[in-house]
Amino acid sequence: MIKIPHVFEISVVCIAVLLASNACAKQWSLETDVDARAEYNDNIFLTAGPHDAVSGVIITPSLSGIIKEQHWQAELNARLRLQKYSDETIDGNDQFFDLTGQYNGQRNMFSLNISHDLDSNLSSTATDFGIVGRRVERKNQSITPKYTRLLTERLALILSYTYSDVDYLDVENTAFTSYVSDTGSVTLAYDLTEKNQLSLILQAVDYRSKADLVTYQLFISRIGIDHKFSETLSIDFLGGVSRRNATNVVTQTFDVLGQTITQTQEVDFNDRGFVLDAGITQELESGSIKGRLSRDNTTNSFGGLDQVDRLKVTYTEKLSALWRYDISARFEDVTSLSDIAGTIDRDLFFFESRVFYSISPKWSVNASYRYIARKFKSDTSDSRAPHSNRIYAGLTYNFPSLSTF
């Protein structure tokens, strides 16, 4: 018997509730699809040690629903990813659930987003990818209320708060650390002209690891501008400073006259830095080219904070009504700002190309190739710089949608 995951039980109930309220809703829609793909990966955990190539089949059914009226809308998205590999130890089911509500007044907009994800380190292409050489399950829950107020025709105030609760399951012999974080931000956006917008962003993060090893408070202030040179060329720039106040719990063990004595000490420290996020976008006749350069402070999976310097370039092209493809590459220089996980400073390079073809309005095929290379900065041998090649080939079917749009 196949057990239906909780995320789809929840989503089906939510869809039923949404559709049941259709008597007073002006517009609604419900869409479902299923994606099946085959994968080949020659180093799925990006390890420098001995490893075997794996192949697998991934089935991903998904559904989404939306209800809209003049002043409000509610949207639901849910996906289930079933993974079956030649190595049974990395089989798994990933679940993604996202519910968003939004209300618009004349000068006010309220929104609320709730997410509940059950996935693993295999699902991520983030900076933590490939640190642990086995599958580790993760439960990620968050809630984000947001308020936008149009103070004048040109000036907007945006208040946002996010509560995140992240748990890693079966983390024995790994550095993964479960944590809770609160993030609040205040943004002022001012339209200088039709082509220029000025922004001021203040952000505060309170982080607490559930193992009580690390706590920190991070404060970031940014100021920036968006400028449109023309209808096809635009740039944006955000720069600022950051300050972190942190506490690490350090445990030391001593041998005194044959007796083991354990001493726990709290170490407080603070540091300062700068943050950056700048990008350029060039719209083409049938595609676009985008480039971004950034420095940011990112919560890692090991009980602390990373400073991530990133350069990313993306190119998209629509060849015809049936064909499209995109190419992306990014380089990351990751420096750990916490020594809880040891020396994990590293460089990463990602490259991915994808192509899509529409067979019919209901059927489409896709294929992709991804290359990843990682180098720990403490290593001195090139043999310790592993890389991974992944190939996908898939088929997607879109079921007939139900809609009043």
BALUMDREN-496906 format. One line per 3 residues: number of its first residue (from 1); their letters; for each residue x, y, z of C-alpha. Coordinates in Angstrom, 2 decimals. Layout:
% residues N
NUM = A = X/Y/Z  ...
***
This chain:
% residues 405
1 = MIK = 0.00/0.00/0.00  1.27/3.47/-0.87  0.91/5.99/1.93
4 = IPH = -0.09/9.48/0.78  2.36/12.04/2.24  0.97/14.62/4.66
7 = VFE = 1.67/17.51/2.31  -0.76/16.17/-0.28  -3.38/15.37/2.35
10 = ISV = -3.13/18.99/3.48  -3.15/20.38/-0.05  -6.18/18.35/-1.12
13 = VCI = -8.11/19.60/1.93  -7.04/23.20/1.20  -8.07/22.92/-2.45
16 = AVL = -11.42/21.52/-1.39  -11.93/24.42/0.99  -10.92/26.92/-1.69
19 = LAS = -13.28/25.45/-4.25  -16.08/25.17/-1.70  -15.86/28.93/-1.25
22 = NAC = -16.32/29.46/-4.99  -19.87/30.62/-4.45  -18.54/34.01/-3.40
25 = AKQ = -15.31/33.98/-5.43  -15.19/35.78/-8.75  -12.30/33.87/-10.29
28 = WSL = -10.60/30.57/-9.53  -8.40/27.98/-11.18  -6.93/24.56/-10.47
31 = ETD = -3.98/23.11/-12.39  -2.15/19.79/-12.06  0.77/18.17/-13.86
34 = VDA = 3.20/15.28/-13.49  6.88/15.28/-14.45  8.92/12.10/-14.99
37 = RAE = 12.65/12.19/-15.59  15.67/9.94/-15.64  18.91/11.03/-13.96
40 = YND = 22.55/9.99/-14.31  25.06/11.38/-11.80  28.72/10.38/-11.60
43 = NIF = 29.29/11.90/-8.12  25.97/12.64/-6.46  27.48/13.67/-3.11
46 = LTA = 30.39/15.63/-4.59  32.91/13.57/-2.63  36.67/13.34/-3.12
49 = GPH = 36.75/9.74/-1.89  35.85/6.56/-3.80  32.34/6.68/-5.21
52 = DAV = 30.10/5.03/-7.78  27.93/6.65/-10.44  24.19/6.32/-9.84
55 = SGV = 21.14/6.41/-12.06  17.58/7.02/-11.01  13.98/7.84/-11.88
58 = IIT = 12.21/10.87/-10.40  8.41/11.31/-10.52  7.00/14.70/-9.50
61 = PSL = 3.23/15.27/-9.39  2.17/18.81/-8.51  -0.97/20.87/-8.15
64 = SGI = -1.75/24.54/-7.73  -4.93/26.45/-7.06  -5.85/30.12/-6.86
67 = IKE = -8.95/32.11/-5.94  -9.20/35.85/-6.62  -11.65/38.59/-5.84
70 = QHW = -11.34/42.32/-6.28  -9.36/42.91/-3.09  -7.90/39.53/-2.11
73 = QAE = -6.51/36.28/-3.43  -5.36/32.93/-2.02  -2.90/30.62/-3.76
76 = LNA = -1.77/27.06/-3.01  1.17/25.15/-4.50  2.13/21.58/-3.60
79 = RLR = 4.63/19.11/-5.05  5.67/15.56/-4.25  8.99/14.28/-5.58
82 = LQK = 9.45/10.48/-5.58  13.07/9.39/-6.09  14.24/5.86/-6.88
85 = YSD = 17.98/5.27/-7.47  20.24/2.37/-8.33  21.64/2.90/-4.81
88 = ETI = 18.63/2.25/-2.58  20.16/4.11/0.37  19.48/7.44/-1.31
91 = DGN = 15.86/6.76/-2.29  13.42/9.27/-0.85  10.26/11.34/-1.06
94 = DQF = 10.50/15.15/-1.02  7.40/17.20/-0.22  6.82/20.91/-0.81
97 = FDL = 3.79/22.86/0.39  3.23/26.60/0.04  0.11/28.64/0.89
100 = TGQ = -0.12/32.39/0.24  -2.85/34.90/0.99  -2.98/38.55/-0.05
103 = YNG = -5.33/41.46/0.58  -5.16/44.78/-1.30  -6.70/48.03/-0.15
106 = QRN = -6.35/51.48/-1.66  -2.96/52.16/-0.06  -2.38/48.99/1.94
109 = MFS = -1.43/45.45/1.04  -1.28/42.56/3.52  0.16/39.15/2.67
112 = LNI = 0.89/35.93/4.52  2.99/33.01/3.30  3.19/29.61/5.00
115 = SHD = 5.54/26.89/3.78  6.17/23.33/4.92  8.92/21.38/3.12
118 = LDS = 10.30/17.90/3.70  13.36/17.37/1.52  17.06/16.47/1.79
121 = NLS = 20.55/17.71/1.02  20.19/16.11/-2.44  17.50/18.67/-3.28
124 = STA = 19.74/21.67/-2.82  22.23/23.50/-5.01  23.01/25.92/-2.20
127 = TDF = 26.45/26.56/-0.77  26.14/23.60/1.65  25.80/21.13/-1.22
130 = GIV = 28.16/18.14/-1.03  29.45/18.68/2.51  28.01/15.40/3.85
133 = GRR = 28.52/12.19/1.86  25.10/10.67/2.49  21.43/11.58/2.30
136 = VER = 20.23/13.72/5.22  16.53/14.52/5.56  15.44/18.07/6.38
139 = KNQ = 12.17/19.58/7.63  11.83/23.30/6.91  8.81/25.28/8.14
142 = SIT = 8.34/29.03/7.86  5.72/31.73/8.13  6.05/35.24/6.66
145 = PKY = 3.56/38.07/7.24  4.20/41.22/5.17  2.67/44.69/5.09
148 = TRL = 3.06/47.32/2.37  1.85/50.90/2.80  1.86/53.49/0.01
151 = LTE = 2.72/56.62/2.00  2.56/58.80/-1.11  2.29/58.21/-4.83
154 = RLA = 6.06/57.71/-4.92  6.99/56.46/-1.45  6.24/52.93/-0.14
157 = LIL = 6.89/51.39/3.29  7.34/47.60/3.49  7.43/45.66/6.77
160 = SYT = 8.27/41.95/6.74  8.89/39.22/9.33  9.88/35.58/8.82
163 = YSD = 9.95/32.80/11.41  11.89/29.69/10.28  12.21/26.31/12.01
166 = VDY = 14.70/23.89/10.40  15.27/20.32/11.59  17.79/17.82/10.19
169 = LDV = 16.94/14.17/10.79  19.46/11.36/11.42  22.45/13.71/11.63
172 = ENT = 24.77/11.32/13.48  28.42/11.81/12.41  27.54/14.98/10.51
175 = AFT = 27.90/18.67/11.34  24.29/19.50/10.43  22.61/21.53/13.18
178 = SYV = 18.90/22.22/13.58  18.01/25.84/14.26  15.33/28.50/14.65
181 = SDT = 15.60/32.01/13.25  13.58/35.24/13.28  14.13/37.78/10.50
184 = GSV = 12.58/41.22/10.37  13.07/43.93/7.77  11.93/47.49/7.04
187 = TLA = 12.12/48.86/3.49  11.53/52.35/2.14  11.21/52.52/-1.66
190 = YDL = 11.04/55.93/-3.34  10.42/56.52/-7.06  12.75/59.36/-7.98
193 = TEK = 11.58/59.31/-11.61  9.90/56.84/-13.94  13.33/55.27/-14.52
196 = NQL = 14.90/55.53/-11.06  13.94/54.07/-7.69  15.82/54.61/-4.41
199 = SLI = 15.66/51.97/-1.65  16.67/51.82/2.02  16.55/48.43/3.75
202 = LQA = 17.12/47.65/7.45  17.26/43.97/8.45  17.75/42.09/11.73
205 = VDY = 18.23/38.33/12.21  18.08/36.40/15.50  19.54/32.88/15.16
208 = RSK = 19.47/30.06/17.74  20.83/26.57/17.13  18.74/23.87/18.82
211 = ADL = 21.91/22.25/20.17  22.52/25.49/22.12  26.00/25.81/20.61
214 = VTY = 25.58/29.08/18.71  23.39/32.15/18.95  23.87/35.34/16.99
217 = QLF = 22.15/38.59/16.14  22.87/40.01/12.70  22.07/43.60/11.71
220 = ISR = 22.30/44.77/8.08  21.56/48.15/6.51  21.48/48.63/2.73
223 = IGI = 20.88/51.54/0.39  20.54/51.22/-3.35  19.09/52.38/-6.63
226 = DHK = 17.35/50.80/-9.63  17.87/52.54/-12.96  16.35/51.83/-16.37
229 = FSE = 18.53/53.05/-19.20  15.88/51.99/-21.71  13.00/49.57/-22.11
232 = TLS = 15.51/46.73/-22.54  18.49/47.65/-20.32  18.40/48.15/-16.55
235 = IDF = 20.70/47.95/-13.54  20.20/47.72/-9.79  22.62/48.24/-6.92
238 = LGG = 22.35/47.67/-3.16  25.29/48.25/-0.82  25.54/48.34/2.93
241 = VSR = 27.17/47.29/6.19  26.59/44.42/8.60  27.29/43.76/12.27
244 = RNA = 27.07/40.42/14.07  26.98/39.75/17.81  27.50/36.04/18.50
247 = TNV = 27.94/33.58/21.36  29.66/30.21/20.93  29.51/27.48/23.56
250 = VTQ = 32.95/25.80/23.77  33.39/22.51/25.61  36.85/21.35/26.75
253 = TFD = 37.83/18.08/28.40  40.81/17.77/30.78  42.47/14.82/32.50
256 = VLG = 43.34/15.70/36.11  44.95/12.96/38.20  43.21/10.30/36.17
259 = QTI = 39.80/11.97/36.35  38.05/13.47/33.30  36.80/16.99/33.86
262 = TQT = 34.55/18.73/31.33  34.42/22.52/31.22  31.86/24.54/29.26
265 = QEV = 32.52/28.16/28.43  30.54/30.79/26.53  32.63/32.91/24.17
268 = DFN = 31.16/36.23/23.01  32.44/38.10/19.98  31.30/40.54/17.30
271 = DRG = 32.40/41.49/13.82  31.59/43.95/11.07  31.48/43.67/7.29
274 = FVL = 29.85/44.95/4.15  27.19/43.52/1.85  26.56/44.04/-1.84
277 = DAG = 23.96/43.06/-4.43  24.28/44.48/-7.94  22.84/43.30/-11.24
280 = ITQ = 22.37/44.16/-14.88  19.61/42.92/-17.21  19.59/43.16/-20.99
283 = ELE = 16.34/42.11/-22.64  16.78/40.63/-26.11  14.27/40.18/-28.91
286 = SGS = 13.51/36.62/-27.78  15.40/36.24/-24.50  17.56/37.98/-21.94
289 = IKG = 21.04/38.19/-20.42  21.41/38.78/-16.68  24.46/39.22/-14.48
292 = RLS = 24.69/39.57/-10.68  27.52/40.27/-8.25  26.83/39.96/-4.54
295 = RDN = 28.22/39.54/-1.06  25.76/38.31/1.56  25.60/36.68/4.98
298 = TTN = 23.82/33.32/4.74  22.74/30.97/7.51  24.44/27.62/6.93
301 = SFG = 23.47/24.11/7.97  26.26/23.69/10.51  25.35/26.07/13.31
304 = GLD = 26.45/29.45/12.10  26.89/31.98/9.36  28.66/32.09/5.99
307 = QVD = 29.91/35.06/4.03  29.15/34.26/0.38  30.69/36.18/-2.51
310 = RLK = 28.84/35.25/-5.70  29.05/36.01/-9.40  26.20/34.68/-11.56
313 = VTY = 25.43/34.96/-15.28  22.22/33.70/-16.95  21.25/33.58/-20.63
316 = TEK = 17.77/32.60/-21.85  16.54/32.24/-25.42  13.19/31.34/-26.97
319 = LSA = 14.03/29.84/-30.34  10.41/29.38/-31.42  6.96/28.77/-30.04
322 = LWR = 8.08/25.19/-29.31  11.77/25.48/-28.36  13.52/27.39/-25.57
325 = YDI = 16.69/26.97/-23.56  18.73/28.65/-20.83  22.34/28.59/-19.67
328 = SAR = 23.56/29.69/-16.25  26.91/29.75/-14.47  27.93/30.97/-11.05
331 = FED = 31.04/31.11/-8.89  30.89/31.27/-5.09  33.59/32.06/-2.55
334 = VTS = 32.29/30.84/0.83  33.92/31.87/4.10  32.59/30.47/7.37
337 = LSD = 32.03/33.09/10.07  31.71/30.38/12.74  34.33/27.82/13.71
340 = IAG = 31.78/25.35/15.12  31.96/23.17/11.97  35.73/23.47/11.64
343 = TID = 37.44/24.72/8.52  34.85/24.65/5.71  35.92/27.69/3.69
346 = RDL = 35.50/26.72/0.04  35.11/27.76/-3.59  32.30/26.39/-5.77
349 = FFF = 31.53/26.56/-9.47  28.12/25.70/-10.93  27.22/25.39/-14.62
352 = ESR = 23.84/24.28/-15.97  22.21/24.23/-19.40  18.55/23.30/-20.00
355 = VFY = 16.42/22.85/-23.09  12.60/22.57/-23.35  10.40/21.43/-26.22
358 = SIS = 6.60/21.56/-26.35  5.22/18.51/-28.13  1.63/19.68/-27.65
361 = PKW = -0.30/21.94/-25.26  -0.37/19.03/-22.78  2.99/17.33/-23.40
364 = SVN = 6.54/18.70/-23.18  10.04/17.26/-22.92  13.11/18.69/-21.21
367 = ASY = 16.77/17.85/-20.78  19.55/19.38/-18.73  23.23/19.06/-17.90
370 = RYI = 24.77/20.31/-14.64  28.43/20.50/-13.61  29.63/21.32/-10.07
373 = ARK = 33.19/21.64/-8.76  34.22/22.41/-5.18  37.57/23.15/-3.59
376 = FKS = 38.17/23.45/0.16  40.66/26.24/0.80  42.54/24.16/3.37
379 = DTS = 43.42/21.54/0.74  46.73/21.62/-1.11  46.15/18.88/-3.68
382 = DSR = 44.02/19.21/-6.84  42.92/15.61/-6.30  40.91/16.92/-3.35
385 = APH = 38.81/19.15/-5.63  35.89/16.87/-6.60  33.42/17.54/-9.37
388 = SNR = 30.02/16.18/-10.34  28.27/15.72/-13.70  24.49/15.27/-13.77
391 = IYA = 22.27/14.60/-16.79  18.46/14.84/-16.75  15.97/13.80/-19.41
394 = GLT = 12.29/14.21/-18.66  8.69/14.28/-19.85  5.90/16.48/-18.45
397 = YNF = 2.13/16.08/-18.82  -0.23/18.96/-17.97  -3.72/17.82/-17.06
400 = PSL = -6.65/19.91/-18.31  -7.06/22.91/-16.04  -10.24/24.01/-14.33
403 = STF = -10.65/27.76/-14.41  -13.03/30.70/-14.58  -10.30/33.11/-15.76
***
